[in-house]
């Protein structure tokens, strides 16, 4: 058996960890390289567009520049997206989740190319978006491309998409562990050992590549702060309640804007978003771009309460516009910005009320970042791990866990909101609810469970050929008519029929006093002999168990044969899979 063919079959099962680990490492290098190129592209874009000394310092730019840059940028981005066509303008994390849920993780490289160019242009023109959304799409598309090029089983392609996601977060923020957790909690929505190790290798390899190019610098440089008193715990509870409410408002506002603007052209939506950002930037220039410089200022306690409040309101409105009107950027970075501002506001007010018990408001900004991120993503572990890796301050975990849990509960239980990505997709008529059984079926390929002891045989077969066929002890016989498989026959049924023919011939020879047994010349019709035959359908070798069951239900059959089209355009049949095999694989039956 050819090497790659054996790899594909092995990857269909759950015990292909060494191969998946190697593929995860390769995927990390590939995705990390793409993210490095994207970072170089957007940072050079900042330099080209911006006039200040700092690439993110829009506050020092003149008012006309702050108005014109995002306005013209929105018009240009909308025009380009309008020209590329409807299918290729689908980008971002929501697109990745949609392809994972409904298309087994198959991502088109053309959409990724549009994401690279338009995402970079969106960020460079100062829109209120983050770089992580385009990065996740690019990383996921890199992993998907690798799996598709190697013609891997769909269960493996899904893992490689997760590897690309982990690599993207790791290379973008220099947070390798947060990348792994994000991929499992948000994109793959599962925690399994078979995917955990490949994700780690992918994230680590991307982080190493990123550090080679950009150095070992984290996104935010923060002082080492600590909780001053347990009397501050009520403040962090309040912080969780407030941020949960704001996150719910953000999600609801984004989906409402998206629904109201659903009938507008892409060009008009992007133009409105860019113009809105420009107008808001006149009063709050901090909202433009990624805004990490403003977040860093908050984390060092360098912003006044007035600036914190203005930046919060402006960023909230600008991000709702950009996300709701489908500008191709991420919402994670803006959510961290909003959370840092809200945390700073509550910390400042707390210091006014109880100055002897309050920490510096920068400590609240740290916790606010994680709380807002967790609330809009509904991903508490991701947020806490991001908080720890970005701040390198373990003292922030205790209050962070309190605020994160409360903010998540407020969003999901009080306001009944899903994550921002799920809410946006639901507004488009797509429901991403996944049950555990579906998740498990997607993790196993048909190649890992199929029965390979079969022979493919035409409808008519001679007695001698039937005896020779049975010498290899097959389990199934796939019967063809006019070169098309139509029915599945248990080999035991043919063996029983052959034995009966031989016994009848022996009796006949004895009755006719034949000293030498005469050969049986009769041809056997495999579709006419007494047997329990089953109609069959077909699935491709790359399919998983969920696709196999869907095919059986759609075709109203209880068995399928697994095939792959070779380079000679001929279909090679690899094995048989029955509904009973699949059900016995995931169900537990007591004796």
C-alpha positions in Angstrom: 0.0 0.0 0.0 1.4 3.5 -0.9 2.7 5.5 2.1 0.3 8.4 1.9 -2.6 6.0 1.4 -1.7 4.1 4.6 -1.4 7.4 6.4 -4.9 8.5 5.3 -6.4 5.2 6.5 -4.6 5.4 9.9 -5.7 9.0 10.4 -9.3 7.9 10.2 -9.1 6.2 13.6 -8.5 7.6 17.1 -5.1 6.1 17.6 -3.1 8.1 15.0 -1.6 10.5 17.6 2.1 10.4 16.3 1.0 11.2 12.8 -1.3 14.0 14.0 1.4 15.4 16.2 3.8 15.7 13.2 1.0 17.3 11.1 0.3 19.7 13.9 3.9 20.8 14.0 3.9 21.3 10.2 0.6 23.2 10.4 2.0 25.5 13.1 5.0 26.4 10.9 2.8 27.1 7.9 0.2 29.1 9.8 2.8 30.9 11.8 4.6 31.9 8.6 1.3 33.3 7.2 0.6 35.3 10.5 4.2 36.7 10.4 3.6 37.9 6.9 0.2 39.4 7.9 1.7 41.2 10.9 4.5 42.6 8.7 1.8 43.7 6.2 -0.4 45.5 8.7 2.5 47.1 10.5 3.9 48.5 7.3 0.4 49.6 6.5 0.3 51.6 9.8 3.6 53.3 8.8 2.3 54.1 5.3 -0.9 55.7 6.5 0.0 57.3 9.7 2.0 60.5 10.3 2.9 60.2 14.0 6.0 58.8 15.6 4.1 55.8 17.0 2.4 53.4 14.6 -0.7 53.3 16.8 -0.8 56.9 18.1 -3.8 58.4 16.3 -4.3 60.9 19.1 -1.5 63.1 17.7 -3.0 63.2 14.2 -5.0 66.2 13.0 -8.8 66.1 13.2 -9.2 66.0 9.4 -6.9 63.0 9.2 -8.9 61.1 11.9 -12.1 61.8 10.0 -10.8 61.1 6.5 -8.7 58.0 7.0 -11.4 55.6 8.3 -14.0 57.1 6.0 -12.0 56.7 2.9 -10.8 53.3 4.1 -14.4 52.1 4.6 -15.3 53.2 1.1 -12.3 51.5 -0.4 -12.8 48.2 1.6 -16.4 48.1 0.7 -15.7 48.7 -3.0 -13.1 45.9 -3.1 -15.4 43.5 -1.3 -18.2 44.3 -3.6 -16.0 43.5 -6.6 -14.6 40.2 -5.3 -18.1 38.5 -5.2 -20.4 37.2 -2.6 -18.7 33.8 -2.0 -15.2 35.1 -1.5 -16.1 38.0 0.8 -17.1 35.5 3.6 -14.2 36.0 6.1 -13.4 36.1 9.8 -14.0 33.8 12.8 -17.7 33.4 12.0 -16.8 32.0 8.6 -14.3 29.5 10.2 -17.0 28.3 12.6 -19.5 28.0 9.8 -17.1 25.9 7.7 -16.2 23.7 10.8 -19.9 23.1 11.6 -21.4 22.5 8.1 -18.4 21.8 5.8 -16.0 19.7 7.9 -13.4 22.5 8.1 -12.9 22.9 4.4 -11.8 26.6 3.9 -11.2 28.1 0.5 -7.8 29.7 0.0 -9.3 32.5 -2.1 -11.4 33.7 0.9 -8.2 33.6 2.9 -6.4 35.7 0.3 -9.3 38.3 0.5 -9.0 38.2 4.3 -5.3 38.9 4.1 -5.5 41.9 1.8 -8.8 43.4 3.0 -8.2 42.7 6.7 -4.8 44.4 6.5 -6.3 47.4 4.8 -9.1 47.6 7.3 -6.7 47.7 10.2 -4.3 50.1 8.4 -7.1 52.6 7.9 -7.8 52.9 11.6 -11.1 51.0 11.8 -12.2 49.8 15.2 -11.3 46.2 14.7 -8.6 43.7 15.9 -6.0 41.8 14.1 -6.9 38.4 15.7 -10.1 37.9 13.6 -8.2 37.9 10.2 -5.3 36.0 11.9 -7.6 33.2 13.0 -9.1 32.9 9.5 -5.6 32.9 7.9 -4.2 30.3 10.4 -7.3 28.1 10.1 -7.2 28.3 6.3 -3.5 27.3 6.4 -4.3 24.1 8.4 -7.3 23.3 6.2 -5.2 23.8 3.0 -2.6 21.4 4.3 -5.2 18.8 5.0 -6.9 19.2 1.7 -3.7 19.1 -0.3 -2.8 15.8 1.4 -6.3 14.5 1.0 -6.5 13.7 4.7 -9.7 12.4 6.3 -12.2 15.0 7.4 -11.7 14.3 11.1 -8.0 15.2 10.6 -8.7 18.3 8.6 -10.9 19.5 11.5 -7.9 19.1 13.9 -5.6 20.9 11.5 -8.0 23.8 11.4 -7.8 23.9 15.2 -4.0 23.7 14.9 -4.0 26.7 12.5 -6.2 28.6 14.9 -3.9 27.9 17.9 -0.9 29.0 15.8 -2.6 32.2 14.8 -3.4 33.3 18.4 0.0 32.2 19.5 1.9 34.1 16.8 -0.4 37.2 17.1 -0.2 37.7 20.8 2.8 35.6 21.8 0.4 33.5 24.0 1.0 29.8 23.0 -1.1 28.3 25.8 -4.0 30.7 25.3 -3.9 29.8 21.6 -4.5 26.1 22.4 -7.3 26.8 24.8 -9.0 29.2 22.3 -8.8 26.7 19.5 -10.4 24.0 21.7 -13.0 26.2 23.5 -14.2 28.4 20.6 -13.4 26.8 17.3 -13.3 23.0 17.8 -15.7 23.1 20.9 -14.1 19.9 22.3 -11.4 18.8 24.6 -9.7 15.5 23.5 -6.2 14.2 23.9 -6.0 13.3 20.2 -6.3 17.0 19.4 -4.6 18.5 22.4 -1.1 17.4 21.6 -1.1 18.5 17.9 -2.5 21.8 19.0 0.3 22.3 21.5 2.9 21.5 18.9 1.3 23.8 16.4 1.0 26.7 18.9 4.6 26.3 20.1 6.1 26.1 16.6 4.2 29.3 15.6 5.3 31.1 18.7 9.0 30.2 18.0 8.7 31.5 14.5 7.0 34.7 15.6 9.7 35.3 18.3 12.4 34.8 15.7 11.0 37.6 13.6 9.5 40.0 16.3 11.3 39.1 19.4 10.0 37.8 22.7 7.6 40.8 23.3 4.1 40.4 24.6 1.3 42.7 23.5 0.9 44.5 26.8 3.6 45.6 29.2 2.1 45.8 32.7 3.5 46.5 36.1 3.4 43.8 38.8 0.3 44.6 40.8 -1.5 42.7 43.5 -4.9 42.6 45.3 -4.5 45.0 48.2 -7.3 43.7 50.4 -10.1 41.2 50.4 -12.4 44.2 50.8 -11.9 44.7 47.1 -13.7 41.5 46.2 -17.1 43.3 46.0 -15.6 45.6 43.4 -14.6 42.7 41.3 -18.1 41.2 41.6 -19.4 44.6 40.6 -16.9 44.6 37.7 -18.2 41.2 36.5 -21.9 42.4 36.7 -21.2 45.6 34.8 -19.0 44.0 32.1 -21.6 41.2 31.7 -24.2 43.8 31.1 -22.0 45.8 28.6 -21.1 42.6 26.8 -24.7 41.7 26.4 -25.4 45.2 25.1 -22.5 44.8 22.7 -23.7 41.4 21.4 -27.3 42.6 21.1 -26.3 45.8 19.4 -24.1 44.1 16.9 -26.7 41.6 15.9 -29.3 44.3 15.7 -27.2 46.5 13.4 -26.4 43.4 11.3 -30.1 42.6 11.0 -31.1 46.2 10.1 -28.3 46.4 7.5 -28.8 43.0 6.0 -30.4 44.3 2.8 -27.7 47.0 2.2 -24.9 46.4 -0.2 -21.5 45.5 1.1 -20.0 48.8 -0.3 -22.6 50.9 1.6 -22.3 49.0 4.9 -18.5 49.4 4.9 -18.8 53.0 4.0 -21.2 53.7 6.8 -19.0 51.9 9.3 -15.9 53.8 8.2 -17.7 57.1 8.3 -19.1 56.3 11.8 -15.6 55.5 13.1 -14.3 58.8 11.6 -17.0 60.9 13.3 -16.5 59.1 16.7 -12.7 59.5 16.4 -13.1 63.3 16.3 -14.0 63.2 20.0 -12.2 60.0 20.9 -9.2 59.3 18.7 -8.2 56.4 21.0 -10.8 54.3 19.4 -9.0 54.1 16.0 -7.1 51.0 15.1 -6.2 48.1 17.4 -5.7 50.5 20.3 -3.0 48.6 22.2 -1.2 51.9 23.0 -4.3 53.1 24.9 -4.7 49.8 26.7 -1.1 49.9 27.8 -1.6 53.4 29.1 -4.6 52.2 31.1 -2.6 49.3 32.4 0.0 51.7 33.7 -2.7 54.0 35.2 -1.8 56.9 32.9 -5.4 57.8 31.8 -7.7 60.1 33.6 -11.3 59.0 34.4 -12.6 61.3 31.7 -10.5 59.8 29.0 -11.3 56.3 30.2 -15.1 57.1 29.9 -14.8 58.8 26.5 -12.7 56.0 25.1 -15.0 53.3 26.5 -18.2 54.9 25.0 -16.5 55.6 21.7 -14.9 52.2 21.3 -18.2 50.4 22.2 -20.2 52.3 19.6 -17.4 52.1 16.9 -17.0 48.4 17.4 -20.7 47.7 17.3 -20.8 49.6 13.9 -17.7 47.8 12.5 -18.8 44.3 13.6 -22.5 44.8 12.8 -21.7 46.2 9.3 -19.3 43.3 8.6 -16.0 45.1 8.3 -13.4 42.3 8.0 -11.6 42.5 11.3 -11.7 40.9 14.8 -13.8 41.7 17.8 -11.4 40.2 20.4 -8.9 43.1 20.5 -11.7 45.8 20.8 -13.3 43.7 23.6 -10.1 43.8 25.5 -9.9 47.6 25.0 -13.5 48.1 26.2 -12.9 45.8 29.2 -9.7 47.7 30.1 -11.5 51.0 30.1 -14.5 49.7 32.1 -12.1 48.2 34.6 -10.2 51.4 34.9 -13.4 53.4 35.5 -14.6 51.0 38.3 -11.1 51.0 39.8 -11.0 54.8 39.8 -14.4 55.1 41.4 -13.5 52.5 44.0 -10.3 54.3 44.9 -12.4 57.4 45.5 -14.8 55.6 47.8 -12.3 53.5 49.8 -8.8 54.7 49.0 -7.1 52.8 51.8 -8.4 49.4 50.5 -8.3 49.9 46.7 -5.5 48.8 44.3 -4.4 51.0 41.5 -7.1 51.1 38.8 -4.6 49.4 36.4 -5.2 46.2 38.3 -8.9 46.5 37.5 -8.1 47.2 33.9 -6.3 43.9 33.6 -9.2 42.0 35.1 -11.6 44.0 32.9 -9.8 42.9 29.7 -10.3 39.2 30.5 -13.8 39.6 31.7 -15.0 41.4 28.5 -13.2 39.0 26.3 -14.7 36.1 28.1 -18.2 37.5 28.1 -18.4 38.2 24.4 -16.7 34.9 23.4 -18.3 32.8 26.2 -14.8 31.3 26.7 -13.7 31.7 30.3 -10.6 29.5 30.1 -9.3 31.3 27.1 -9.7 34.7 28.7 -8.0 33.7 31.9 -5.1 32.1 30.1 -4.8 35.1 27.8 -4.8 37.4 30.9 -2.1 35.3 32.6 0.2 35.2 29.5 -0.3 38.8 28.5 0.3 40.3 31.9 2.8 37.7 33.2 1.2 38.4 36.6 -0.3 35.4 38.5 -1.7 37.8 41.1 -4.5 38.7 38.7 -6.0 35.2 38.5 -8.1 35.2 41.7 -10.0 38.4 41.0 -10.0 37.5 37.3 -11.8 34.2 37.9 -14.4 36.0 40.0 -15.1 38.7 37.4 -14.9 36.3 34.4 -17.4 33.8 35.9 -19.9 36.5 36.9 -19.7 38.3 33.5 -20.2 35.0 31.7 -23.3 34.1 33.8 -24.8 37.6 33.3 -24.5 37.2 29.5 -25.7 33.6 29.2 -28.2 33.4 32.0 -29.5 36.9 32.7 -29.6 38.3 29.2 -29.8 34.9 27.4 -27.2 35.8 24.9 -24.8 33.5 23.0 -21.3 34.4 22.0 -20.8 37.1 19.5 -19.9 34.7 16.8 -22.8 32.4 17.4 -25.2 35.3 17.6 -24.0 36.7 14.3 -24.4 33.4 12.6 -27.8 32.8 14.1 -28.9 36.1 12.6 -28.0 34.7 9.2 -30.1 31.6 9.9 -27.2 29.3 10.9 -27.5 27.4 14.2 -24.2 26.0 15.6 -25.6 24.0 18.4 -23.5 20.8 18.6 -24.4 17.7 20.6 -21.6 15.5 22.1 -22.5 12.6 19.9 -22.1 14.6 16.8 -18.7 15.8 18.1 -17.6 12.3 18.7 -18.8 11.0 15.3 -16.9 13.9 13.6 -13.7 12.9 15.3 -13.6 9.4 13.7 -13.1 8.8 10.0 -14.8 6.0 8.2 -11.3 4.6 7.3 -10.7 3.9 11.0 -13.8 1.7 11.4 -14.5 0.2 8.0 -14.3 -3.6 7.4 -11.6 -4.3 4.8 -12.3 -8.0 4.4 -14.4 -7.7 1.3 -14.3 -8.6 -2.4 -16.0 -6.8 -5.2 -17.7 -9.2 -7.6 -20.0 -8.9 -10.6 -23.5 -10.3 -10.4 -22.7 -13.7 -12.0 -19.9 -15.9 -10.9 -18.9 -19.5 -11.7 -18.9 -22.1 -9.1 -15.1 -22.6 -9.3 -14.6 -18.8 -9.0 -16.9 -18.7 -6.0 -14.8 -21.4 -4.3 -11.6 -19.6 -5.0 -13.1 -16.3 -3.8 -14.1 -17.9 -0.5 -10.6 -19.3 0.1 -9.5 -15.8 1.2 -12.2 -15.8 3.9 -13.8 -12.4 3.1 -16.6 -11.0 5.3 -18.5 -9.1 2.7 -19.1 -9.4 -1.0 -20.0 -6.2 -2.8 -22.0 -7.1 -5.8 -21.8 -5.0 -9.0 -24.1 -4.6 -12.0 -22.7 -2.9 -15.0 -19.6 -1.9 -13.0 -21.8 -0.2 -10.4 -22.0 -1.6 -6.8 -25.6 -2.2 -6.0 -25.9 -4.7 -3.2 -24.0 -6.1 -0.2 -23.9 -9.8 0.5 -22.4 -11.6 3.6 -19.8 -14.0 2.4 -21.2 -16.6 4.8 -24.4 -16.7 2.7 -22.4 -17.5 -0.4 -20.4 -20.1 1.4 -23.6 -21.8 2.6 -25.0 -21.8 -0.9 -21.8 -23.3 -2.4 -21.8 -26.0 0.3 -25.4 -26.9 -0.5 -24.6 -27.1 -4.2 -21.7 -29.4 -3.5 -23.9 -31.6 -1.3 -26.6 -31.8 -3.9 -24.1 -32.7 -6.6 -22.6 -35.4 -4.4 -26.0 -36.9 -3.9 -26.8 -36.7 -7.6 -23.4 -38.4 -8.4 -24.1 -41.2 -6.0 -27.6 -41.8 -7.5 -26.1 -42.0 -10.9 -23.2 -44.2 -9.7 -20.6 -41.7 -10.9 -17.2 -42.8 -9.5 -15.6 -39.4 -10.2 -17.3 -36.2 -8.9 -18.3 -34.1 -11.8 -17.6 -30.4 -11.8 -20.4 -28.0 -11.2 -20.8 -25.9 -14.4 -23.7 -23.8 -13.2 -23.1 -20.0 -12.8 -24.2 -18.4 -9.6 -26.4 -15.3 -9.6 -25.4 -13.4 -6.4 -28.6 -11.4 -6.5 -30.8 -14.5 -6.7 -29.3 -16.9 -4.1 -31.0 -17.1 -0.7 -29.2 -14.4 1.3 -29.8 -11.4 3.5 -28.7 -8.7 1.0 -28.5 -5.0 1.7 -28.7 -2.0 -0.6 -25.6 0.2 -0.4 -24.6 3.8 -0.8 -21.1 5.2 -1.1 -19.0 7.7 0.8 -15.5 9.1 0.1 -12.5 7.8 2.0 -12.1 11.2 3.7 -15.6 11.1 5.3 -16.2 10.8 9.0 -18.8 8.8 10.9 -21.3 11.6 11.0 -21.2 11.9 7.2 -21.6 8.2 6.9 -24.7 8.1 9.0 -26.1 11.1 7.2 -25.6 9.3 3.9 -27.3 6.2 5.2 -30.3 8.1 6.3 -30.5 10.1 3.1 -30.3 7.0 0.9 -32.3 4.9 3.3 -29.7 2.1 3.5 -27.9 0.4 6.4 -24.5 0.0 4.7 -22.0 2.0 2.7 -18.9 1.2 0.8 -15.9 3.5 1.1 -14.1 4.6 -2.1 -11.6 7.0 -3.5 -11.1 8.2 -7.1 -7.5 7.4 -8.1 -5.4 9.4 -10.6 -6.6 7.1 -13.3 -10.2 8.3 -12.6 -11.1 4.8 -11.4 -12.8 4.3 -8.1 -10.8 2.2 -5.6 -13.0 0.5 -3.0 -11.4 0.2 0.4 -14.0 -1.2 2.7 -17.6 -1.6 4.0 -19.2 0.1 6.9 -22.6 -0.7 8.4 -24.9 1.3 10.6 -24.6 -1.5 13.2 -20.8 -1.1 13.3 -21.2 2.7 13.9 -23.8 2.3 16.6 -21.8 -0.4 18.4 -18.7 1.9 18.3 -20.3 4.7 20.3 -23.0 3.0 22.3 -22.7 1.0 25.5 -24.9 -2.1 25.9 -25.2 -4.1 29.1 -25.5 -7.8 28.8 
